[in-house]
Amino acid sequence: MIQNRFAGFTFLIEKYHLNVTPNWHVSSISESGLKSAIIQDGQVEEIYPQSYWPGENIGDHLEFAMKYDGINLAILATLFNAIDDKDITAWIASKPTGKYVRKIWFLFEYLTGRILPLPDLAQGNYIELLEQHLYYTTQGQRIQRQRIVDNLPGNPAFCPIIRRTEKLTALEQFDLQQRCTEIVTAYPPELLKRSLNYLYNRETRSSFEIEHIKPSASRTEKFITLLTRAEQSDFCEKSMLIEAQNSIVDPRFRDTDYRKTQNYIGESISFQQQRVHYVCPKPEDISMLMDGLLTTHKKLKQNAVPAIVHAAIISYGFVFLHPFEDGNGRLHRFLIHNILSQRGAVPAGLMFPVSAAMLKNPLLYTNSLEAHSAPLLPLIDYELDELGVMMVTGETRHWYSYLDLTVQVETLYEFVIKTVEEELREELDFLVSYDNSRRAIQDIVDMPDYSINLFIKLCLQNNGYLSATKRESHFSLLTDDEILRMEESVRNWYKSTK
């Protein structure tokens, strides 16, 4: 049986033995048959007829990749450092005005910093590097040398790619601010004011619980304080991120700069044995990567990139870079609130608990993280000593600089929608029901608010009934009939919230 021949990126990966994660689109050429495709879990395997075979030249397969496989900056950066500059120069010189050739020429110099011995183009129309119907782009800057409009969302130090998938095209129709406004206007203004305390607490508890941490009262209060500042300041600056990290971690683990040690995410499976799930960038690369991330944030803020796309790029980019020793996960989720607030995507004064949606849908959240971490792990050479200290060898920065964050953007859209349509509604409905229960109790016995709240809390701790001990210590003045009717009110309320 004759096997299909790979083309485009897969051909180049095999030819040059590139140590890269596979592209989302794999192309192959069949000697017979029609064009066909297999699509599964966002991965596309496309088979083309023999007439599509580009040839054996590196440039021909690069051009094929740009046409059919899309733009993968991590593969391109690795390839450009594996080939002889003379080969790519000769190929570009043979047809320097071609649309895809100009893109490849620009990307070579953009990704490597090496200027090829070629003259600037003197004429011709400017073409956009990324097609707007295929990718999320910025307004762009004209580059005269190749007559290219650089509309990449990032910069050479950190440049994500987000593809306009059918799923994202559909999800983008969700208007976050409008939907939030529609929901909150259905509730009394005084309830919305009180709901903020509940929502801040819900988001804080959920964010810690995702990391299996039970925070102290003081750590909870510190994180709530940070959340209240999400509307006030743009935290995507180095000094602000360090300040935020210092405010939410144990004082003994506060950082004064980005981390200076190699860290990783893993779990202990036995004595002196770790299962590694994710290897973070090397400490010597962090400063450049974080500068690139924060510059990308400013670029996205100045352009008409959708707010949720912006928030996903920066928040997931941050957690994948893992710039601090502790607190990275919570800051990652905080940045979602910060960017959406700064972009005006959420009505002023409203907090919606996105971490609660993540906590309720752990597989969806884990998959969004593993979409980057799982294919990366086999590529990295590392060693762990008996103390669990990691040493990473080889050049790894490009794997963190050039991320395809399409899955992560799709996931954040899903979480935002779940948060608004489910978590926010449930929390507000809960408060309405709670108020109804309090009023029912107050109609039975006119007690202070503190006593009513305590009664409800103690009943909930005992399956809807007040224990004899608690009654004696806190509600000895109430009659049996009053206690029975009040307990029934609590149970009725609790059932209505289930």
C-alpha positions as CSV (number, residue, x, y, z in Angstrom):
1,M,0.0,0.0,0.0
2,I,1.4,3.4,-1.0
3,Q,1.5,5.9,1.9
4,N,0.7,9.5,1.5
5,R,3.6,12.0,1.5
6,F,3.6,14.7,4.0
7,A,3.7,18.3,2.8
8,G,4.0,21.7,4.4
9,F,5.0,21.9,8.1
10,T,4.9,18.2,8.7
11,F,7.3,17.6,5.7
12,L,9.7,20.3,7.1
13,I,9.5,18.9,10.7
14,E,10.5,15.4,9.5
15,K,13.2,16.6,7.0
16,Y,15.0,18.8,9.6
17,H,14.1,16.7,12.7
18,L,12.6,19.6,14.4
19,N,11.8,19.3,18.1
20,V,8.4,21.0,18.0
21,T,4.7,20.4,19.0
22,P,2.6,19.3,16.0
23,N,0.7,21.9,14.1
24,W,-3.1,21.9,14.4
25,H,-3.3,21.2,10.6
26,V,-1.4,18.3,9.0
27,S,-1.2,18.1,5.2
28,S,-0.4,15.1,3.1
29,I,-0.4,14.3,-0.6
30,S,-2.1,11.2,-2.1
31,E,-1.1,9.8,-5.5
32,S,-4.8,9.1,-6.2
33,G,-8.1,10.2,-4.9
34,L,-9.8,13.5,-4.1
35,K,-9.3,16.1,-1.5
36,S,-10.5,15.0,1.9
37,A,-10.2,15.9,5.6
38,I,-10.5,14.2,9.0
39,I,-11.3,16.6,11.9
40,Q,-11.2,15.5,15.5
41,D,-10.8,17.6,18.7
42,G,-9.7,20.7,16.8
43,Q,-7.0,18.8,14.9
44,V,-7.3,18.6,11.1
45,E,-5.6,16.0,8.9
46,E,-6.1,17.1,5.3
47,I,-5.3,15.0,2.2
48,Y,-4.7,16.6,-1.1
49,P,-4.4,15.1,-4.6
50,Q,-1.1,14.7,-6.4
51,S,-1.4,18.0,-8.2
52,Y,-0.9,19.9,-4.9
53,W,2.6,18.4,-4.4
54,P,4.9,21.5,-4.0
55,G,8.2,19.9,-4.7
56,E,11.3,19.1,-2.7
57,N,12.6,22.6,-2.0
58,I,12.3,24.1,1.5
59,G,10.8,27.3,0.2
60,D,8.1,25.4,-1.7
61,H,7.0,23.6,1.4
62,L,7.1,26.8,3.4
63,E,4.9,28.4,0.8
64,F,2.5,25.4,0.9
65,A,2.4,25.6,4.7
66,M,1.5,29.3,4.7
67,K,-1.3,28.6,2.2
68,Y,-2.8,25.5,3.8
69,D,-1.4,24.8,7.3
70,G,-1.7,28.4,8.6
71,I,0.9,30.4,10.5
72,N,2.7,28.6,13.3
73,L,5.4,30.9,14.8
74,A,7.0,28.3,17.0
75,I,7.6,25.9,14.2
76,L,8.9,28.7,11.9
77,A,11.2,30.0,14.6
78,T,12.7,26.5,15.2
79,L,13.0,25.9,11.4
80,F,14.7,29.2,10.7
81,N,17.3,28.4,13.2
82,A,17.9,24.9,11.7
83,I,18.5,25.9,8.1
84,D,21.2,27.7,6.2
85,D,20.4,31.4,5.6
86,K,21.8,31.0,2.1
87,D,19.1,28.6,1.1
88,I,16.2,30.7,2.2
89,T,17.8,33.8,0.8
90,A,18.2,32.2,-2.7
91,W,14.6,31.1,-2.7
92,I,13.3,34.5,-1.7
93,A,15.5,36.2,-4.2
94,S,14.0,34.0,-7.0
95,K,10.5,35.5,-6.5
96,P,10.7,38.3,-3.9
97,T,7.3,39.9,-4.8
98,G,5.2,36.7,-4.2
99,K,2.5,37.1,-1.5
100,Y,3.6,34.2,0.7
101,V,7.3,34.6,-0.1
102,R,7.1,38.2,1.4
103,K,5.4,36.9,4.5
104,I,8.0,34.2,5.0
105,W,10.8,36.8,4.4
106,F,9.3,39.1,7.0
107,L,8.7,36.3,9.5
108,F,12.3,35.1,9.1
109,E,13.7,38.4,10.1
110,Y,11.0,39.0,12.7
111,L,11.6,35.7,14.5
112,T,15.4,35.4,14.2
113,G,16.5,39.0,14.3
114,R,18.8,38.2,11.4
115,I,18.6,40.5,8.3
116,L,18.9,38.6,5.0
117,P,21.2,40.1,2.3
118,L,18.3,41.2,0.2
119,P,17.3,44.7,-1.0
120,D,14.1,46.3,0.2
121,L,11.1,46.1,-2.1
122,A,10.7,49.3,-4.0
123,Q,7.1,48.9,-5.2
124,G,4.0,46.8,-4.9
125,N,0.8,46.8,-2.8
126,Y,1.1,46.3,1.0
127,I,-0.4,43.0,2.1
128,E,-1.6,42.0,5.6
129,L,0.5,39.3,7.3
130,L,-2.5,37.7,9.0
131,E,-5.8,37.5,7.1
132,Q,-8.5,39.0,9.3
133,H,-11.1,36.4,8.4
134,L,-8.7,33.7,9.6
135,Y,-7.0,35.2,12.7
136,Y,-7.5,37.8,15.4
137,T,-5.3,40.8,14.4
138,T,-4.3,44.3,15.5
139,Q,-4.6,47.4,13.3
140,G,-1.1,46.7,12.0
141,Q,2.1,48.6,11.1
142,R,3.4,49.0,7.6
143,I,6.9,47.4,7.1
144,Q,8.4,49.0,3.9
145,R,11.1,46.3,3.5
146,Q,8.7,43.5,2.5
147,R,5.7,45.8,2.0
148,I,3.9,43.9,4.7
149,V,1.4,45.1,7.2
150,D,2.5,43.6,10.5
151,N,-0.9,43.0,12.2
152,L,0.4,40.3,14.7
153,P,-1.2,40.6,18.2
154,G,2.2,40.5,19.9
155,N,5.9,41.2,19.4
156,P,9.1,39.1,18.8
157,A,9.4,38.3,22.5
158,F,5.8,37.1,23.0
159,C,3.5,36.7,20.1
160,P,0.4,34.5,20.4
161,I,-1.7,33.3,17.5
162,I,-5.5,33.0,17.8
163,R,-7.4,31.4,14.9
164,R,-10.9,32.5,14.0
165,T,-12.5,29.1,14.4
166,E,-16.2,28.4,13.7
167,K,-16.6,28.0,17.5
168,L,-15.1,31.4,18.3
169,T,-17.1,33.1,15.5
170,A,-20.2,31.8,17.2
171,L,-19.1,32.6,20.8
172,E,-18.1,36.1,19.8
173,Q,-21.7,37.0,19.3
174,F,-22.1,36.9,23.1
175,D,-22.2,40.5,24.4
176,L,-20.9,40.3,27.9
177,Q,-21.7,43.8,29.1
178,Q,-25.2,43.8,27.6
179,R,-26.0,40.4,29.0
180,C,-24.8,41.4,32.5
181,T,-26.8,44.5,32.3
182,E,-30.0,42.6,31.3
183,I,-29.6,40.2,34.2
184,V,-28.8,42.7,37.0
185,T,-31.6,45.1,36.1
186,A,-34.0,42.4,36.9
187,Y,-33.0,42.6,40.6
188,P,-33.5,45.4,43.2
189,P,-30.5,47.8,43.4
190,E,-30.1,47.3,47.1
191,L,-29.8,43.5,46.6
192,L,-27.1,44.1,44.0
193,K,-25.1,46.2,46.4
194,R,-25.3,43.5,49.0
195,S,-24.5,40.8,46.5
196,L,-21.0,42.2,45.9
197,N,-19.8,40.9,49.3
198,Y,-21.1,37.4,48.4
199,L,-19.7,37.5,44.9
200,Y,-16.2,38.6,46.1
201,N,-16.3,35.8,48.7
202,R,-17.5,33.3,46.1
203,E,-14.7,34.2,43.7
204,T,-12.1,34.1,46.4
205,R,-13.1,30.7,47.8
206,S,-13.3,29.2,44.3
207,S,-9.9,30.5,43.2
208,F,-8.2,29.0,46.3
209,E,-10.2,25.8,46.0
210,I,-9.1,25.2,42.4
211,E,-5.6,25.0,43.9
212,H,-6.8,22.8,46.8
213,I,-5.9,25.5,49.3
214,K,-8.0,26.4,52.3
215,P,-7.1,30.0,53.1
216,S,-7.1,31.7,56.4
217,A,-9.4,34.5,57.1
218,S,-6.6,37.1,56.6
219,R,-5.6,35.5,53.2
220,T,-9.2,35.5,52.1
221,E,-9.6,39.2,53.0
222,K,-6.4,40.1,51.2
223,F,-7.5,38.4,48.0
224,I,-10.9,40.1,48.2
225,T,-9.1,43.4,48.6
226,L,-7.2,42.7,45.5
227,L,-10.4,41.9,43.5
228,T,-11.9,45.2,44.6
229,R,-9.0,46.9,42.9
230,A,-9.6,45.2,39.5
231,E,-11.7,48.2,38.3
232,Q,-9.3,50.8,39.6
233,S,-5.9,50.0,38.1
234,D,-4.3,48.3,35.2
235,F,-2.2,45.6,36.8
236,C,-0.3,44.6,33.7
237,E,2.9,46.3,34.8
238,K,5.8,44.6,36.5
239,S,5.6,46.6,39.7
240,M,1.9,46.1,39.9
241,L,2.1,42.4,39.4
242,I,4.8,42.1,42.1
243,E,2.6,44.2,44.5
244,A,-0.3,41.9,43.7
245,Q,1.7,38.8,44.3
246,N,3.0,40.2,47.6
247,S,-0.6,40.9,48.8
248,I,-2.0,37.4,48.3
249,V,0.9,35.0,49.4
250,D,2.4,34.1,52.7
251,P,4.8,37.0,53.6
252,R,7.7,34.5,53.7
253,F,7.2,33.8,50.0
254,R,6.8,37.3,48.7
255,D,8.9,38.0,45.5
256,T,10.7,41.3,44.9
257,D,11.3,40.4,41.2
258,Y,10.5,37.6,38.8
259,R,11.7,34.2,39.9
260,K,15.3,33.3,39.8
261,T,14.9,29.5,40.0
262,Q,13.4,26.8,37.7
263,N,9.9,25.9,38.7
264,Y,7.5,23.3,37.5
265,I,4.0,21.9,38.3
266,G,3.9,18.3,39.5
267,E,2.8,16.0,42.2
268,S,4.5,13.6,44.6
269,I,3.7,9.9,43.7
270,S,6.1,8.3,46.1
271,F,9.1,9.2,48.4
272,Q,11.6,11.3,46.4
273,Q,9.6,10.8,43.1
274,Q,7.7,13.5,41.3
275,R,5.3,13.3,38.4
276,V,5.9,16.5,36.4
277,H,2.9,18.0,34.6
278,Y,4.4,21.2,33.3
279,V,7.8,22.6,33.0
280,C,7.9,26.4,33.2
281,P,10.2,28.7,31.2
282,K,13.8,28.9,32.4
283,P,14.4,31.7,34.9
284,E,16.9,33.4,32.5
285,D,14.1,33.7,29.9
286,I,11.4,35.1,32.2
287,S,12.3,38.8,32.1
288,M,12.2,38.9,28.3
289,L,9.1,36.8,28.1
290,M,7.2,38.9,30.7
291,D,8.3,42.1,29.0
292,G,6.9,40.7,25.8
293,L,3.7,39.7,27.5
294,L,3.2,43.2,29.0
295,T,4.0,44.9,25.7
296,T,1.4,42.6,24.0
297,H,-1.1,43.7,26.6
298,K,-0.6,47.4,25.8
299,K,-0.8,46.6,22.1
300,L,-4.1,44.7,22.5
301,K,-5.5,47.5,24.8
302,Q,-4.9,50.0,22.0
303,N,-6.5,47.9,19.3
304,A,-10.1,46.7,18.7
305,V,-9.3,43.1,19.9
306,P,-12.4,41.7,21.7
307,A,-12.0,42.0,25.5
308,I,-12.4,38.3,26.2
309,V,-9.8,37.5,23.6
310,H,-7.5,40.0,25.2
311,A,-8.2,38.7,28.7
312,A,-7.5,35.1,27.6
313,I,-4.2,35.9,25.9
314,I,-2.8,37.8,28.9
315,S,-4.2,35.6,31.7
316,Y,-3.3,32.3,30.1
317,G,0.0,33.7,28.8
318,F,0.8,34.7,32.4
319,V,0.1,31.3,33.9
320,F,2.1,29.5,31.2
321,L,5.1,31.8,32.0
322,H,4.7,31.3,35.7
323,P,6.8,34.3,36.6
324,F,6.6,34.0,40.4
325,E,7.4,31.3,43.0
326,D,3.8,31.3,44.4
327,G,0.5,32.8,43.6
328,N,0.6,32.4,39.8
329,G,-2.7,30.6,39.4
330,R,-4.7,33.1,41.5
331,L,-3.1,36.0,39.7
332,H,-3.9,34.3,36.4
333,R,-7.6,34.3,37.3
334,F,-7.4,37.8,38.8
335,L,-6.1,39.2,35.5
336,I,-9.3,38.0,33.8
337,H,-11.3,40.3,36.1
338,N,-8.7,43.1,35.8
339,I,-8.6,43.2,32.0
340,L,-12.4,42.8,31.5
341,S,-12.9,45.6,33.9
342,Q,-10.3,47.8,32.4
343,R,-11.8,47.2,28.9
344,G,-15.2,48.2,30.1
345,A,-16.6,44.7,29.2
346,V,-18.3,44.4,32.7
347,P,-20.7,46.9,34.1
348,A,-19.0,49.1,36.8
349,G,-19.4,47.7,40.3
350,L,-20.2,44.2,39.2
351,M,-18.2,41.1,40.1
352,F,-19.0,37.8,38.5
353,P,-17.3,34.6,39.9
354,V,-15.5,33.1,36.9
355,S,-13.5,30.9,39.2
356,A,-16.7,29.3,40.4
357,A,-17.5,28.3,36.8
358,M,-13.9,26.9,36.5
359,L,-14.3,25.0,39.8
360,K,-17.6,23.5,38.6
361,N,-16.1,22.5,35.3
362,P,-12.7,21.2,36.2
363,L,-12.2,19.1,33.1
364,L,-12.8,22.0,30.8
365,Y,-10.4,24.1,32.8
366,T,-7.7,21.4,32.9
367,N,-8.0,20.8,29.2
368,S,-7.4,24.4,28.5
369,L,-4.2,24.2,30.4
370,E,-3.1,20.9,29.0
371,A,-3.7,22.0,25.4
372,H,-0.3,23.8,25.9
373,S,1.4,21.7,28.6
374,A,0.7,18.1,27.4
375,P,2.4,18.3,23.9
376,L,5.2,20.5,25.3
377,L,6.3,18.1,28.1
378,P,7.9,15.4,25.9
379,L,10.0,18.0,24.1
380,I,11.8,19.4,27.2
381,D,15.0,17.8,28.5
382,Y,15.2,18.2,32.3
383,E,16.5,16.5,35.3
384,L,15.2,16.3,38.9
385,D,17.6,15.8,41.8
386,E,16.8,13.9,45.0
387,L,15.5,17.2,46.5
388,G,13.1,17.8,43.6
389,V,15.2,20.7,42.2
390,M,14.8,20.8,38.4
391,M,17.5,21.6,35.8
392,V,16.4,22.3,32.2
393,T,18.8,22.0,29.3
394,G,18.7,23.3,25.8
395,E,17.0,26.3,24.2
396,T,13.3,26.4,25.2
397,R,12.2,30.1,25.0
398,H,10.5,29.9,21.6
399,W,8.0,27.3,23.0
400,Y,6.7,30.0,25.4
401,S,7.1,33.0,23.1
402,Y,4.9,31.7,20.3
403,L,1.8,30.1,21.6
404,D,-1.3,29.2,19.7
405,L,-3.9,30.2,22.3
406,T,-7.0,29.4,20.3
407,V,-8.2,26.7,22.7
408,Q,-7.7,29.0,25.7
409,V,-9.7,31.8,24.1
410,E,-12.5,29.5,23.3
411,T,-12.5,28.1,26.8
412,L,-12.5,31.6,28.5
413,Y,-15.5,32.5,26.3
414,E,-17.3,29.4,27.6
415,F,-16.4,30.2,31.2
416,V,-17.6,33.8,30.9
417,I,-20.9,32.7,29.4
418,K,-21.4,30.0,32.1
419,T,-20.5,32.6,34.8
420,V,-23.0,35.1,33.7
421,E,-25.8,32.7,32.7
422,E,-25.4,30.3,35.6
423,E,-23.2,31.5,38.5
424,L,-24.3,35.1,38.6
425,R,-28.0,34.2,38.2
426,E,-27.7,31.5,40.9
427,E,-26.0,33.8,43.4
428,L,-28.6,36.6,42.9
429,D,-31.5,34.1,43.1
430,F,-29.9,32.7,46.2
431,L,-29.9,36.1,47.9
432,V,-33.5,36.7,46.9
433,S,-34.5,33.4,48.5
434,Y,-32.4,34.1,51.5
435,D,-34.1,37.5,52.0
436,N,-37.5,35.8,51.7
437,S,-36.5,33.3,54.4
438,R,-35.3,36.0,56.7
439,R,-38.5,37.9,56.3
440,A,-40.5,34.7,57.0
441,I,-38.5,34.2,60.2
442,Q,-38.9,37.8,61.2
443,D,-42.7,37.5,60.8
444,I,-42.6,34.7,63.3
445,V,-40.3,36.4,65.8
446,D,-39.1,40.0,65.4
447,M,-35.4,39.3,66.1
448,P,-32.3,41.3,65.2
449,D,-30.7,40.6,61.8
450,Y,-27.7,39.0,63.5
451,S,-29.8,36.5,65.4
452,I,-31.8,35.6,62.2
453,N,-28.6,35.0,60.3
454,L,-27.2,32.9,63.1
455,F,-30.4,30.8,63.3
456,I,-30.3,30.0,59.6
457,K,-26.6,29.2,59.8
458,L,-27.0,26.8,62.7
459,C,-30.0,25.1,61.1
460,L,-28.1,24.5,57.9
461,Q,-25.3,22.9,59.9
462,N,-27.7,20.4,61.3
463,N,-29.8,19.4,58.2
464,G,-32.4,22.1,58.7
465,Y,-33.0,21.7,62.5
466,L,-31.7,23.7,65.4
467,S,-29.8,21.3,67.8
468,A,-30.8,21.3,71.5
469,T,-27.4,22.5,72.5
470,K,-27.5,25.5,70.2
471,R,-31.0,26.3,71.2
472,E,-30.0,26.3,74.8
473,S,-27.0,28.5,74.2
474,H,-28.4,31.0,71.7
475,F,-32.3,30.8,71.5
476,S,-33.5,29.7,74.9
477,L,-36.1,32.6,75.0
478,L,-38.0,31.1,72.0
479,T,-41.0,28.8,72.3
480,D,-41.2,25.3,70.8
481,D,-43.8,26.5,68.3
482,E,-41.7,29.4,67.2
483,I,-38.6,27.1,66.8
484,L,-40.6,24.6,64.7
485,R,-42.1,27.3,62.4
486,M,-38.7,29.0,62.0
487,E,-37.0,25.6,61.2
488,E,-39.6,24.9,58.6
489,S,-39.0,28.3,56.9
490,V,-35.2,27.5,56.7
491,R,-35.9,24.1,55.2
492,N,-38.3,25.5,52.7
493,W,-35.8,28.1,51.6
494,Y,-33.0,25.6,51.4
495,K,-35.1,23.3,49.2
496,S,-35.9,26.2,46.8
497,T,-32.2,26.8,46.2
498,K,-31.3,23.3,45.3
